[in-house]
Amino acid sequence: MTTVLFVVTGADHWTLADGTLHPTGYWAEELAAPHRLFREAGFDVTIATPGGVTPTVDAASLAPESTGGKEQADAIAAYLESIRADLENPVKLEEVDLDAYDAVLYPGGHGPMEDLAVDANSGRLLTAALDSGKPLAVLCHAPAALLAARRADGSWPFAGYRLTGFTNAEETMAGFADKAKWLLQDRLVELGAEFDAASPFTAHVVADRNLHTGQNPASSDQLARNIIEILNRG
């Protein structure tokens, strides 16, 4: 069976520039939509978090105004409930054997900026996944996890890659840009990524070699479908 690894933030807060903590976690749509599509395609999905902690869903991501209406919000919540056992018992990120998986996906939410961005185990996994040639999909704020990746010589493996993620403009429109310690787009560009930003909150997916990135929650479905197509081609 084709296997997909979801690496999910274990953070339940995001530290703002003034030191206050803002509740966060993974963004519901960005986990639920790809997970459902992979399962419907007949793939097995494993969820991993740092330390094997149960991930927290960002409550804001289940609000009707965040999902396009109450019906959609209820459907996402129902799907998450259907996989509760997997969410409550994730594997430990540090014990993941990359060879056991055919693809890797990192869902977003502000959480990755808090833990995965500085997680050496995640950084090593991302570097290995990139070098393996397997599809590596990273969504919305999850490209923050790429910041922890390093080669043995200290270089950043994603330098020169064309990618996208939650943009400065989107962070501004969401009301967080002036509160953040740093902005994802700025950090990725500083390290040498070629950042590709589309209009705020429109679906936008970028592929460069085996790295596939989605700009925002609206990109969740297409990012997953692209990976499914690749895996089905063998």
C-alpha atoms as an extended CHARMM CRD file, in Angstrom:
* protein
*
       234  EXT
         1         1  MET       CA              0.0000000000        0.0000000000        0.0000000000  PROA      1               0.0000000000
         2         2  THR       CA              1.1770000000        3.5230000000       -0.7690000000  PROA      2               0.0000000000
         3         3  THR       CA              2.0310000000        5.3390000000        2.4540000000  PROA      3               0.0000000000
         4         4  VAL       CA              2.0330000000        9.0470000000        3.2230000000  PROA      4               0.0000000000
         5         5  LEU       CA              3.5460000000       10.6920000000        6.3010000000  PROA      5               0.0000000000
         6         6  PHE       CA              1.8770000000       13.8000000000        7.7410000000  PROA      6               0.0000000000
         7         7  VAL       CA              4.2210000000       15.7860000000        9.9950000000  PROA      7               0.0000000000
         8         8  VAL       CA              2.0390000000       18.0050000000       12.1700000000  PROA      8               0.0000000000
         9         9  THR       CA              2.9750000000       20.7500000000       14.5990000000  PROA      9               0.0000000000
        10        10  GLY       CA              2.7380000000       19.8930000000       18.2660000000  PROA      10              0.0000000000
        11        11  ALA       CA              2.5050000000       23.5620000000       19.2860000000  PROA      11              0.0000000000
        12        12  ASP       CA             -0.6840000000       24.9630000000       20.7840000000  PROA      12              0.0000000000
        13        13  HSD       CA              0.4520000000       28.5870000000       20.8210000000  PROA      13              0.0000000000
        14        14  TRP       CA              2.4260000000       31.1150000000       18.8300000000  PROA      14              0.0000000000
        15        15  THR       CA              4.7050000000       33.6130000000       20.6000000000  PROA      15              0.0000000000
        16        16  LEU       CA              4.1340000000       37.1350000000       19.3430000000  PROA      16              0.0000000000
        17        17  ALA       CA              6.6800000000       39.9530000000       19.1980000000  PROA      17              0.0000000000
        18        18  ASP       CA              5.6330000000       41.3160000000       22.5980000000  PROA      18              0.0000000000
        19        19  GLY       CA              6.0750000000       37.9120000000       24.2050000000  PROA      19              0.0000000000
        20        20  THR       CA              2.3790000000       37.1360000000       24.5630000000  PROA      20              0.0000000000
        21        21  LEU       CA              1.0570000000       33.7380000000       23.4960000000  PROA      21              0.0000000000
        22        22  HSD       CA             -1.6190000000       33.4640000000       20.8170000000  PROA      22              0.0000000000
        23        23  PRO       CA             -3.5810000000       30.1760000000       20.6950000000  PROA      23              0.0000000000
        24        24  THR       CA             -2.8250000000       28.1860000000       17.5720000000  PROA      24              0.0000000000
        25        25  GLY       CA             -2.1570000000       24.6580000000       16.3090000000  PROA      25              0.0000000000
        26        26  TYR       CA             -2.5890000000       22.9800000000       12.9430000000  PROA      26              0.0000000000
        27        27  TRP       CA             -5.0630000000       24.5240000000       10.5100000000  PROA      27              0.0000000000
        28        28  ALA       CA             -8.0260000000       22.1520000000       10.2500000000  PROA      28              0.0000000000
        29        29  GLU       CA             -8.6290000000       22.2960000000        6.4890000000  PROA      29              0.0000000000
        30        30  GLU       CA             -4.9480000000       21.8210000000        5.7020000000  PROA      30              0.0000000000
        31        31  LEU       CA             -4.8670000000       18.5270000000        7.5690000000  PROA      31              0.0000000000
        32        32  ALA       CA             -8.3930000000       17.2520000000        6.9310000000  PROA      32              0.0000000000
        33        33  ALA       CA             -8.6570000000       17.9190000000        3.1950000000  PROA      33              0.0000000000
        34        34  PRO       CA             -5.3920000000       16.2300000000        2.1260000000  PROA      34              0.0000000000
        35        35  HSD       CA             -5.8900000000       13.3950000000        4.6340000000  PROA      35              0.0000000000
        36        36  ARG       CA             -9.3460000000       12.6490000000        3.2280000000  PROA      36              0.0000000000
        37        37  LEU       CA             -8.1450000000       12.7910000000       -0.3710000000  PROA      37              0.0000000000
        38        38  PHE       CA             -5.2090000000       10.4640000000        0.3010000000  PROA      38              0.0000000000
        39        39  ARG       CA             -7.4660000000        7.9990000000        2.1100000000  PROA      39              0.0000000000
        40        40  GLU       CA            -10.0250000000        8.1120000000       -0.7050000000  PROA      40              0.0000000000
        41        41  ALA       CA             -7.2050000000        7.3520000000       -3.1410000000  PROA      41              0.0000000000
        42        42  GLY       CA             -6.4560000000        4.1790000000       -1.1660000000  PROA      42              0.0000000000
        43        43  PHE       CA             -3.3190000000        5.4270000000        0.5630000000  PROA      43              0.0000000000
        44        44  ASP       CA             -2.3610000000        4.8100000000        4.1710000000  PROA      44              0.0000000000
        45        45  VAL       CA             -1.6830000000        7.9840000000        6.1940000000  PROA      45              0.0000000000
        46        46  THR       CA              0.4880000000        8.1740000000        9.3170000000  PROA      46              0.0000000000
        47        47  ILE       CA              0.5180000000       11.2600000000       11.5330000000  PROA      47              0.0000000000
        48        48  ALA       CA              3.7110000000       12.2340000000       13.3660000000  PROA      48              0.0000000000
        49        49  THR       CA              4.4110000000       15.0870000000       15.7870000000  PROA      49              0.0000000000
        50        50  PRO       CA              7.4580000000       16.1710000000       17.7920000000  PROA      50              0.0000000000
        51        51  GLY       CA              7.5780000000       13.9050000000       20.8140000000  PROA      51              0.0000000000
        52        52  GLY       CA              4.4060000000       12.1390000000       19.7320000000  PROA      52              0.0000000000
        53        53  VAL       CA              2.2340000000       14.7740000000       21.4220000000  PROA      53              0.0000000000
        54        54  THR       CA             -1.4240000000       15.0010000000       20.4340000000  PROA      54              0.0000000000
        55        55  PRO       CA             -1.7000000000       17.9560000000       18.0480000000  PROA      55              0.0000000000
        56        56  THR       CA             -4.0400000000       20.8440000000       18.7920000000  PROA      56              0.0000000000
        57        57  VAL       CA             -6.3880000000       22.1410000000       16.1280000000  PROA      57              0.0000000000
        58        58  ASP       CA             -6.4360000000       25.9160000000       15.7190000000  PROA      58              0.0000000000
        59        59  ALA       CA             -9.9730000000       26.7390000000       16.8650000000  PROA      59              0.0000000000
        60        60  ALA       CA            -10.1090000000       29.6820000000       14.4600000000  PROA      60              0.0000000000
        61        61  SER       CA             -9.7260000000       27.2840000000       11.5510000000  PROA      61              0.0000000000
        62        62  LEU       CA            -13.0860000000       25.6940000000       12.3700000000  PROA      62              0.0000000000
        63        63  ALA       CA            -14.9950000000       28.9770000000       12.3900000000  PROA      63              0.0000000000
        64        64  PRO       CA            -17.5280000000       29.2600000000        9.5290000000  PROA      64              0.0000000000
        65        65  GLU       CA            -15.8990000000       32.4970000000        8.3350000000  PROA      65              0.0000000000
        66        66  SER       CA            -12.5980000000       30.6520000000        7.9330000000  PROA      66              0.0000000000
        67        67  THR       CA            -13.9830000000       27.7130000000        5.9780000000  PROA      67              0.0000000000
        68        68  GLY       CA            -16.5900000000       29.2350000000        3.6860000000  PROA      68              0.0000000000
        69        69  GLY       CA            -19.6430000000       28.5770000000        5.8300000000  PROA      69              0.0000000000
        70        70  LYS       CA            -21.0690000000       26.4760000000        8.6280000000  PROA      70              0.0000000000
        71        71  GLU       CA            -21.7120000000       23.4360000000        6.4270000000  PROA      71              0.0000000000
        72        72  GLN       CA            -18.0720000000       23.2400000000        5.3840000000  PROA      72              0.0000000000
        73        73  ALA       CA            -16.8480000000       23.9060000000        8.9190000000  PROA      73              0.0000000000
        74        74  ASP       CA            -19.0550000000       21.1060000000       10.2370000000  PROA      74              0.0000000000
        75        75  ALA       CA            -17.8030000000       18.7280000000        7.5300000000  PROA      75              0.0000000000
        76        76  ILE       CA            -14.1560000000       19.4290000000        8.4110000000  PROA      76              0.0000000000
        77        77  ALA       CA            -14.8570000000       19.0000000000       12.1250000000  PROA      77              0.0000000000
        78        78  ALA       CA            -16.6550000000       15.7170000000       11.4240000000  PROA      78              0.0000000000
        79        79  TYR       CA            -13.7210000000       14.4040000000        9.4170000000  PROA      79              0.0000000000
        80        80  LEU       CA            -11.2720000000       15.2870000000       12.1690000000  PROA      80              0.0000000000
        81        81  GLU       CA            -13.5280000000       13.4700000000       14.6200000000  PROA      81              0.0000000000
        82        82  SER       CA            -13.4830000000       10.4040000000       12.3610000000  PROA      82              0.0000000000
        83        83  ILE       CA             -9.6830000000       10.2180000000       12.6180000000  PROA      83              0.0000000000
        84        84  ARG       CA             -9.5000000000       11.1620000000       16.2850000000  PROA      84              0.0000000000
        85        85  ALA       CA             -7.7390000000        7.9270000000       17.2430000000  PROA      85              0.0000000000
        86        86  ASP       CA             -4.8970000000        8.6880000000       14.8220000000  PROA      86              0.0000000000
        87        87  LEU       CA             -4.6700000000       12.2980000000       15.9720000000  PROA      87              0.0000000000
        88        88  GLU       CA             -4.5520000000       11.2750000000       19.6130000000  PROA      88              0.0000000000
        89        89  ASN       CA             -1.8560000000        8.6560000000       19.0250000000  PROA      89              0.0000000000
        90        90  PRO       CA              0.6550000000       10.0930000000       16.5560000000  PROA      90              0.0000000000
        91        91  VAL       CA              4.0590000000        8.5240000000       16.1010000000  PROA      91              0.0000000000
        92        92  LYS       CA              7.1000000000       10.3320000000       17.4380000000  PROA      92              0.0000000000
        93        93  LEU       CA              8.6990000000       12.4630000000       14.7530000000  PROA      93              0.0000000000
        94        94  GLU       CA             12.1500000000       11.5800000000       16.0250000000  PROA      94              0.0000000000
        95        95  GLU       CA             11.4500000000        7.8640000000       15.4790000000  PROA      95              0.0000000000
        96        96  VAL       CA             10.1680000000        8.1600000000       11.9010000000  PROA      96              0.0000000000
        97        97  ASP       CA             11.7930000000        5.9020000000        9.3050000000  PROA      97              0.0000000000
        98        98  LEU       CA             11.5430000000        7.8330000000        6.0460000000  PROA      98              0.0000000000
        99        99  ASP       CA             12.0590000000        4.6430000000        4.0340000000  PROA      99              0.0000000000
       100       100  ALA       CA              8.6220000000        3.4710000000        5.1840000000  PROA      100             0.0000000000
       101       101  TYR       CA              6.8350000000        6.2900000000        3.3230000000  PROA      101             0.0000000000
       102       102  ASP       CA              6.2460000000        7.1780000000       -0.3150000000  PROA      102             0.0000000000
       103       103  ALA       CA              5.5040000000       10.8680000000        0.2860000000  PROA      103             0.0000000000
       104       104  VAL       CA              5.6850000000       13.4460000000        3.0760000000  PROA      104             0.0000000000
       105       105  LEU       CA              3.2550000000       16.2910000000        3.7700000000  PROA      105             0.0000000000
       106       106  TYR       CA              3.4790000000       19.1020000000        6.3140000000  PROA      106             0.0000000000
       107       107  PRO       CA              0.1410000000       20.8560000000        7.0140000000  PROA      107             0.0000000000
       108       108  GLY       CA              0.2090000000       24.4790000000        8.1490000000  PROA      108             0.0000000000
       109       109  GLY       CA             -1.1330000000       26.7980000000       10.8220000000  PROA      109             0.0000000000
       110       110  HSD       CA              1.0250000000       29.1900000000       12.8380000000  PROA      110             0.0000000000
       111       111  GLY       CA              2.1800000000       26.2380000000       14.9730000000  PROA      111             0.0000000000
       112       112  PRO       CA              5.1040000000       25.2080000000       12.7300000000  PROA      112             0.0000000000
       113       113  MET       CA              6.6120000000       28.6630000000       13.2800000000  PROA      113             0.0000000000
       114       114  GLU       CA              6.8400000000       27.8130000000       16.9800000000  PROA      114             0.0000000000
       115       115  ASP       CA              8.2150000000       24.2590000000       17.0220000000  PROA      115             0.0000000000
       116       116  LEU       CA              9.0490000000       22.7500000000       13.6210000000  PROA      116             0.0000000000
       117       117  ALA       CA             10.9940000000       25.8430000000       12.5700000000  PROA      117             0.0000000000
       118       118  VAL       CA             13.6290000000       24.9640000000       15.1840000000  PROA      118             0.0000000000
       119       119  ASP       CA             13.2360000000       21.1660000000       15.3210000000  PROA      119             0.0000000000
       120       120  ALA       CA             16.4830000000       19.4790000000       14.2580000000  PROA      120             0.0000000000
       121       121  ASN       CA             14.7640000000       16.0980000000       13.8230000000  PROA      121             0.0000000000
       122       122  SER       CA             12.2710000000       17.6310000000       11.4260000000  PROA      122             0.0000000000
       123       123  GLY       CA             15.0660000000       19.4520000000        9.6420000000  PROA      123             0.0000000000
       124       124  ARG       CA             16.9520000000       16.2040000000        9.0690000000  PROA      124             0.0000000000
       125       125  LEU       CA             13.7880000000       14.4900000000        7.8420000000  PROA      125             0.0000000000
       126       126  LEU       CA             13.0750000000       17.3070000000        5.3840000000  PROA      126             0.0000000000
       127       127  THR       CA             16.6090000000       17.2200000000        4.0140000000  PROA      127             0.0000000000
       128       128  ALA       CA             16.4360000000       13.4500000000        3.5980000000  PROA      128             0.0000000000
       129       129  ALA       CA             13.0090000000       13.6490000000        1.9520000000  PROA      129             0.0000000000
       130       130  LEU       CA             14.2450000000       16.2850000000       -0.4790000000  PROA      130             0.0000000000
       131       131  ASP       CA             17.3010000000       14.2200000000       -1.3720000000  PROA      131             0.0000000000
       132       132  SER       CA             15.2550000000       11.0230000000       -1.7180000000  PROA      132             0.0000000000
       133       133  GLY       CA             13.2810000000       12.3420000000       -4.6660000000  PROA      133             0.0000000000
       134       134  LYS       CA             10.0030000000       11.4240000000       -2.9550000000  PROA      134             0.0000000000
       135       135  PRO       CA              7.1740000000       13.9590000000       -3.1940000000  PROA      135             0.0000000000
       136       136  LEU       CA              7.5400000000       16.4700000000       -0.3780000000  PROA      136             0.0000000000
       137       137  ALA       CA              4.4980000000       18.7000000000        0.1450000000  PROA      137             0.0000000000
       138       138  VAL       CA              4.5040000000       21.7050000000        2.4900000000  PROA      138             0.0000000000
       139       139  LEU       CA              1.4850000000       23.9250000000        3.0520000000  PROA      139             0.0000000000
       140       140  CYS       CA              0.7620000000       27.4950000000        4.1510000000  PROA      140             0.0000000000
       141       141  HSD       CA              2.7920000000       28.2440000000        7.3270000000  PROA      141             0.0000000000
       142       142  ALA       CA              4.4370000000       24.8170000000        7.2920000000  PROA      142             0.0000000000
       143       143  PRO       CA              7.3630000000       26.0410000000        5.1220000000  PROA      143             0.0000000000
       144       144  ALA       CA              8.5700000000       27.4420000000        8.4520000000  PROA      144             0.0000000000
       145       145  ALA       CA              9.7350000000       23.8800000000        9.0830000000  PROA      145             0.0000000000
       146       146  LEU       CA             12.1230000000       24.2130000000        6.1440000000  PROA      146             0.0000000000
       147       147  LEU       CA             14.1020000000       26.7400000000        8.1840000000  PROA      147             0.0000000000
       148       148  ALA       CA             15.4390000000       23.9500000000       10.4220000000  PROA      148             0.0000000000
       149       149  ALA       CA             16.8910000000       21.9350000000        7.5310000000  PROA      149             0.0000000000
       150       150  ARG       CA             20.6620000000       21.9660000000        7.1010000000  PROA      150             0.0000000000
       151       151  ARG       CA             23.2650000000       19.9390000000        5.2660000000  PROA      151             0.0000000000
       152       152  ALA       CA             26.4160000000       18.6530000000        6.9560000000  PROA      152             0.0000000000
       153       153  ASP       CA             28.2960000000       21.7420000000        5.7770000000  PROA      153             0.0000000000
       154       154  GLY       CA             25.6690000000       24.0390000000        7.3300000000  PROA      154             0.0000000000
       155       155  SER       CA             24.1000000000       25.0810000000        4.0290000000  PROA      155             0.0000000000
       156       156  TRP       CA             20.3430000000       25.3200000000        3.5730000000  PROA      156             0.0000000000
       157       157  PRO       CA             19.1270000000       22.5670000000        1.2010000000  PROA      157             0.0000000000
       158       158  PHE       CA             16.1820000000       24.5850000000       -0.1210000000  PROA      158             0.0000000000
       159       159  ALA       CA             18.2630000000       27.5210000000       -1.3720000000  PROA      159             0.0000000000
       160       160  GLY       CA             17.4290000000       28.1840000000       -5.0100000000  PROA      160             0.0000000000
       161       161  TYR       CA             14.1230000000       26.2980000000       -4.8810000000  PROA      161             0.0000000000
       162       162  ARG       CA             11.0160000000       27.9880000000       -6.1920000000  PROA      162             0.0000000000
       163       163  LEU       CA              8.3310000000       27.7280000000       -3.5270000000  PROA      163             0.0000000000
       164       164  THR       CA              5.4130000000       29.4600000000       -1.8890000000  PROA      164             0.0000000000
       165       165  GLY       CA              3.8170000000       29.7460000000        1.5350000000  PROA      165             0.0000000000
       166       166  PHE       CA              1.7310000000       32.1390000000        3.6030000000  PROA      166             0.0000000000
       167       167  THR       CA              2.7300000000       35.5390000000        2.3040000000  PROA      167             0.0000000000
       168       168  ASN       CA              3.5320000000       38.8570000000        3.9450000000  PROA      168             0.0000000000
       169       169  ALA       CA              0.3750000000       40.2640000000        2.3500000000  PROA      169             0.0000000000
       170       170  GLU       CA             -1.7520000000       37.4570000000        3.7690000000  PROA      170             0.0000000000
       171       171  GLU       CA             -0.2010000000       37.8640000000        7.2180000000  PROA      171             0.0000000000
       172       172  THR       CA             -1.0050000000       41.5810000000        7.0190000000  PROA      172             0.0000000000
       173       173  MET       CA             -4.5990000000       40.9620000000        5.9610000000  PROA      173             0.0000000000
       174       174  ALA       CA             -4.9900000000       38.4130000000        8.7680000000  PROA      174             0.0000000000
       175       175  GLY       CA             -3.8880000000       41.0590000000       11.2640000000  PROA      175             0.0000000000
       176       176  PHE       CA             -0.6710000000       39.4080000000       12.4370000000  PROA      176             0.0000000000
       177       177  ALA       CA              2.1270000000       41.0350000000       10.4330000000  PROA      177             0.0000000000
       178       178  ASP       CA              2.7220000000       43.8670000000       12.9130000000  PROA      178             0.0000000000
       179       179  LYS       CA              2.5800000000       41.4310000000       15.8470000000  PROA      179             0.0000000000
       180       180  ALA       CA              4.9220000000       38.7610000000       14.5210000000  PROA      180             0.0000000000
       181       181  LYS       CA              8.5510000000       38.2730000000       15.5240000000  PROA      181             0.0000000000
       182       182  TRP       CA              9.2590000000       37.3820000000       11.9060000000  PROA      182             0.0000000000
       183       183  LEU       CA              7.4060000000       36.7240000000        8.6760000000  PROA      183             0.0000000000
       184       184  LEU       CA              7.6520000000       33.4410000000        6.8080000000  PROA      184             0.0000000000
       185       185  GLN       CA              8.1130000000       34.9400000000        3.3490000000  PROA      185             0.0000000000
       186       186  ASP       CA             10.9490000000       37.1610000000        4.5780000000  PROA      186             0.0000000000
       187       187  ARG       CA             12.7890000000       34.2900000000        6.2880000000  PROA      187             0.0000000000
       188       188  LEU       CA             12.5900000000       32.0030000000        3.2650000000  PROA      188             0.0000000000
       189       189  VAL       CA             13.8260000000       34.7170000000        0.9130000000  PROA      189             0.0000000000
       190       190  GLU       CA             16.6720000000       35.6100000000        3.2860000000  PROA      190             0.0000000000
       191       191  LEU       CA             17.8770000000       32.0120000000        3.1220000000  PROA      191             0.0000000000
       192       192  GLY       CA             17.8320000000       31.9540000000       -0.6620000000  PROA      192             0.0000000000
       193       193  ALA       CA             14.4300000000       30.5900000000       -1.7210000000  PROA      193             0.0000000000
       194       194  GLU       CA             12.7210000000       31.9180000000       -4.8330000000  PROA      194             0.0000000000
       195       195  PHE       CA              9.3800000000       32.8780000000       -3.2970000000  PROA      195             0.0000000000
       196       196  ASP       CA              6.3660000000       32.8100000000       -5.6270000000  PROA      196             0.0000000000
       197       197  ALA       CA              3.3740000000       34.7300000000       -4.2530000000  PROA      197             0.0000000000
       198       198  ALA       CA             -0.0560000000       34.7830000000       -5.8770000000  PROA      198             0.0000000000
       199       199  SER       CA             -2.9680000000       37.0520000000       -4.9560000000  PROA      199             0.0000000000
       200       200  PRO       CA             -3.8330000000       36.7800000000       -1.2640000000  PROA      200             0.0000000000
       201       201  PHE       CA             -6.0130000000       33.8380000000       -0.2460000000  PROA      201             0.0000000000
       202       202  THR       CA             -6.3080000000       32.3990000000       -3.7530000000  PROA      202             0.0000000000
       203       203  ALA       CA             -5.3890000000       28.7770000000       -4.3930000000  PROA      203             0.0000000000
       204       204  HSD       CA             -1.7600000000       28.6070000000       -5.5000000000  PROA      204             0.0000000000
       205       205  VAL       CA              0.5320000000       25.5770000000       -5.7260000000  PROA      205             0.0000000000
       206       206  VAL       CA              4.1760000000       25.6020000000       -6.8180000000  PROA      206             0.0000000000
       207       207  ALA       CA              6.2500000000       22.5800000000       -7.8560000000  PROA      207             0.0000000000
       208       208  ASP       CA             10.0410000000       22.5870000000       -8.1560000000  PROA      208             0.0000000000
       209       209  ARG       CA             11.5900000000       19.1560000000       -8.6380000000  PROA      209             0.0000000000
       210       210  ASN       CA             10.1120000000       16.9930000000       -5.8540000000  PROA      210             0.0000000000
       211       211  LEU       CA              9.1950000000       19.9460000000       -3.6180000000  PROA      211             0.0000000000
       212       212  HSD       CA              5.5140000000       20.9440000000       -3.7640000000  PROA      212             0.0000000000
       213       213  THR       CA              4.2600000000       23.9430000000       -1.8000000000  PROA      213             0.0000000000
       214       214  GLY       CA              0.8280000000       25.4950000000       -1.2580000000  PROA      214             0.0000000000
       215       215  GLN       CA              0.3620000000       29.1460000000       -0.3820000000  PROA      215             0.0000000000
       216       216  ASN       CA             -2.6650000000       29.0330000000        1.9300000000  PROA      216             0.0000000000
       217       217  PRO       CA             -5.6120000000       26.8900000000        3.1130000000  PROA      217             0.0000000000
       218       218  ALA       CA             -7.3340000000       27.3350000000       -0.2470000000  PROA      218             0.0000000000
       219       219  SER       CA             -4.4170000000       25.4300000000       -1.8030000000  PROA      219             0.0000000000
       220       220  SER       CA             -4.9520000000       22.2870000000        0.2950000000  PROA      220             0.0000000000
       221       221  ASP       CA             -7.0260000000       20.2700000000       -2.1670000000  PROA      221             0.0000000000
       222       222  GLN       CA             -4.8960000000       20.9740000000       -5.2200000000  PROA      222             0.0000000000
       223       223  LEU       CA             -1.6520000000       20.2610000000       -3.4070000000  PROA      223             0.0000000000
       224       224  ALA       CA             -2.9470000000       16.8710000000       -2.2940000000  PROA      224             0.0000000000
       225       225  ARG       CA             -4.3560000000       16.0430000000       -5.7410000000  PROA      225             0.0000000000
       226       226  ASN       CA             -1.0040000000       16.8480000000       -7.3480000000  PROA      226             0.0000000000
       227       227  ILE       CA              0.7900000000       14.4330000000       -5.0170000000  PROA      227             0.0000000000
       228       228  ILE       CA             -1.8510000000       11.7490000000       -5.5760000000  PROA      228             0.0000000000
       229       229  GLU       CA             -1.3810000000       12.0530000000       -9.3280000000  PROA      229             0.0000000000
       230       230  ILE       CA              2.3760000000       11.6720000000       -8.9900000000  PROA      230             0.0000000000
       231       231  LEU       CA              2.0710000000        8.6400000000       -6.7170000000  PROA      231             0.0000000000
       232       232  ASN       CA             -0.4760000000        7.0000000000       -8.9950000000  PROA      232             0.0000000000
       233       233  ARG       CA              1.8950000000        7.3890000000      -11.9350000000  PROA      233             0.0000000000
       234       234  GLY       CA              4.4460000000        5.4410000000       -9.9340000000  PROA      234             0.0000000000
